[in-house]
């Protein structure tokens, strides 16, 4: 993502309208589109200096106490609180302009594709999932989460953003789609800004970035394989972790929650077979699936059968058929 975002006149007007509705005092340098100084009037007013607008949006998402009401009709309503102004302006960047209507104290957004919109909203929140996994639980129980501040919908995990990796369950910490200010205290704004700087806003508009659902571990010495797999993994909502050999892979398996392992067995050597067996053993509690693969030119019936008999859940050939690979990822991860 570039340091500055170019807002349309309509988006700028919407931002100003939202700010007025929320009764915030906001001063923005529209020439450089960088927040020079933003004063948020609230019970705990604070001044934020020299942060890029995207980082500011992200910051405010995690200090908002807005109520979020998701209806079957696909209309999403945000009830404004005193901290929502810049946050909601951030969502303007993710929405088709002709689908947004600004109202005083309330923003109604009519969504043609509710699932796609939920993915888009996750871009701003989900960036935390990349670097702050110590605070994150991939599979949470809403029973553990106090959602009393949600006005009418009482959002449930199976109904809204299932399996969200960025939702952390902490003692005395209220969480759902938005998090309260307690969460912000854990995360330096500089880190948020750094994470967002790695994201391309154009890809957000084109729907190429999705919520991070977890991690796929690729064990393959060829960089070209990783380059081919990464877009498919990202399209399915996963972050790709690469290891050139099993020793490196083992480090990731011990420290990171892995949703799927894709392992090269091109040579058919015993070490690859042992690796599959070892992976299945150390991930037994999570039943992590393994897809074995090899170069098409080297594929033999023996290599395929040895991999499957050693515990691989499936076998595929390289170079990958992207559409087929996406189907396999979705099949074995449940997404």
N, C-alpha and C positions, 0 to 999 in steps of 0.2 A: 504494500500500500504506500502510495506516495505520501509525503509529509502533509500536503495540503489537498483539500477536496474542493472541486468547483461546484458550487451549488447553483441551481437554476433560480431564476427570479421567483418562481412559484414556491420552491422549497424555502428560499430565504423569507418570503412573505409568511409562509406557514410557521417557520421558526419564530418569527416575531409575534405572530398571533398566539402561538402556544405560550410564549414567554409572558405575554400580556395576560392571558387567561390564568396562568399559574401565579400571577402577581410576583414574578421574579424580576430583579433588576439585572439585565445582562448587557455587557458591552463587548462587542465582537468587531474585530478589524476585518471587514468583508473584502478588503483588497487582497490581503495575504491569506485570508480564511484560516488564520491561526488565532486561537483565543489568547489575547494579550492579558486580559484581566476579567474574570467573571465572578461577580458577587452573587451568591445565592442567599436570598433572604429567607430564613427559616428559624426554627427554634434554636438551631445550632449553626448560625450563619458562618460561612467560611469563604476565603478568597483563594482562588486557584490561579496561579501565574504560569504563563508560557507553556501550556500543554497543547499539543495538536488537538484539533476538534475530535478526531476519532477516539483518541484516548480519553477525552473528556466525556464523550458519549458513554464509553465503556465504564468509566468511573461512576457516572451517575446511575447507570443501570443497577449497580450494586449498592447504591445508597437510597434507592427509591423504595417507597412503601406503597406503590400504586397497586390498586386492585385490578386484576385481570380477569375478564369474563369471556370465556370461549363458548360460543353457542354452535349448535349443529349447523345452522345456516351459513356458517363461515364468516360471521361478522365478529371482529375483535374490538372490544371496547377497553380503553384505558381511562380509569378515573384518576384525574390529575391530583397529585399532592404538590406540596411546595417545592419538591426537588425534581419534578419530572420534566421541566421545560426543555432542557438541552437533550435529555435522554430521548424524548419523543421526536425531537428534530433529527436525531440520529437515525431513527426508523424511517424518516422521510427518504433517506438515501437508498433504502432497500425496497421501496415501494413504487409501483407505477404511479406517476403523478395524478392521472385521472381517476385513480381508485381511492384517493384520500380526501376526506371532507373534514374541515376543521370546525369545531364547535366550541363555544365557551365552556371551559372546565372539563370538557370531554372530547375525546378524539374517536370517531368511528371510522374504522378502516374496513372496507368491503373487499374481501379476498376471493379471488376466483379459484385459487388452489390453496386450501388451508394447510395441507401437509407441506407444500413448498414454502409457505410463509413461515411455518414453525421452524423449518430448517434455516431460513434466512435470519430469523431473530436469534437463532443460536450462534450465528457468526460472532455477534458482539459478546455474548455471554460465554460461548464455548472456548474462546481463546485461552481462558484460564486453564482449560483441561490439558493444554500442551505442556505447561511448565510447572504446574502446581499440584501434581498428582498426590502428594502427601496429604492434601486436604480433601481429596476427592474419592467418592465411592461410586463405582459404576452402576451397581444395582442396589437401589435403595428401597426401603419400605416406607410408604407414605405414612404409615402408622407411627413411625419414629419422628415424623416431621410435623411441627406445629404450623398449620396453615390457617390459623384463626383470623389472620389479617386479610385473607382473601374474601371479598365481599359476599358474592353469591354462589360462585361456581365450586368452591372447595376443590381445587384442582387435584386430580389423582394421577399417579404415574401411568396407569394403564390407559388413561384417557388423553393425556397431554404430554407430549415429548417423552415417550417411554424410553427407559434406559439411559437417561441423560447422564453423561460422565461428569459434568461440571457441578452437579448438585451435591453439596457436602452436607452431611448430617452432623451437627455439632451440638453439644449441650448448650441449652439456652439460645440456640440460633434458629430463627424462623427462616425456612427455605421453601421455595416453590419455583415458579418461573423466574421471579425476581428474588434477590437476596437483600437482607437488611444491612444496615451500616456496619454491623459487627464484622461481616465478611471482609469489607474493605480494609479494615485494620490489619488483616493478615497479609495483604498483598500490596507491595510497593507500586505506586502508579508508574514508576519508571519501567518496571517489568511488564506491566500491561502495555505500555507504549511500545516497548521492544517487540512484544508478541504481535501486536497489531501491525507494526511496520513490515512484518514478513508476509502480510496478506495483501492480495491484489483486489482492490475495490471493484475492478472490472469483472473479475471472476465472480464476485458476489452478485453483481447485477445479472450475469449470465447464468447463474445457478450452478456454478462449477464447484463451489465450496459448500460443504455440508457440515452438520454437527459432528463432532468427534465422538464416535461410538466406542472406540477402543483402539487396539493396536493389532496389526498384522506383522508377524515376524517373518522376514525372508532370509533364508540361509542359502546364499549363492555367491560365488566369487566374482561373477560377471556383473559389472556395473550396468551394462545394457539391459539386463534382466530387471534390475531395480527401476530403471528409467521407464520400462514398459509397464511394470506392475503398479507403480506409484499412482498414475491417474485413475486406474481401475479401483485401487484401494480407496482413494480419496472420494471417488464418485459414490462408493458404498458407505462413505462416512467414517473411514478408518485412517489412522495415521500409520504409515509404513515405517517399520524399523528394519534396518539391514544388518546382516552379519556375514562376513566372508567365510567363516568356518564355524564349526560347532562350539569351539571354545568361547568365541565371542557371543554366540547365540545363548550359551548357558548363562552368561552374565545377565543378559536381558531377561531370560526366563526366571531368574532368581529375584529380579528387582522390579519387573514390570508385569502388569496383568496383560496377558496375551490372549486375544480372541481366536486367532488362527495362525498356524505355522505353515509356510510353504517352503519345502526343502528340495534342493537339487540332488538328484541321485544319478546324474548322467553317466558316471563311470561304473556304477553298480558295485563299487567297492564295499567291503564289509563295514567300513567305518560309517557309511551312510545308513546302512541297515541298523547298526548299533545306535546311531543317532536317533532314528525314529523310535526305537524301543526305549531309549533313555528319555526322550521328550514325553512319550506317553506315560512313563513312570512318574516323572517329577511333576507332571501336570494332571495326574490322575484325579485329584480332588475336583479340578475344574473341567475335566474331560475335554481338554483343548484339542480340537481337530487338527489333523495334519494332512496336507495335500502334497504328495511327492510329485516331482517333475523331472524331465530330462530333455535334452535336445532331440528333436525329431530324428535327426540323422543317426543318433546313437541308440535309439529306442529298440529294445528287444523284449520278447515275451518274458524272459527270465528276470530282467530288471523290474518290469512292472509287477510280476507276481511276487518277487522278493519284497518289494516295498509294501504291497498290500498285506502280505502275510506277516510282515513285521509290525503292522498296526496302522499304516497309513489309511486314512479314510477315503482317499480318492487319488487318482493319478491323472496328470495332464502333461501335454507336450509343449516344448518351447520351440520357436517363439509362440507366445500365448495367443489364443483367439480371445480377444478382449471381451466380446459379448458372452462367450462361454465362461470365461474366468469370472466375470461379474456374477453370473448365475451361481457358480460354485461358492463364491464368497458369501452371497446372500443365503444360500442353502445351509452352509455349515455354521454361519454366525447367527442365523435366525432373524436377519434384517432384510 
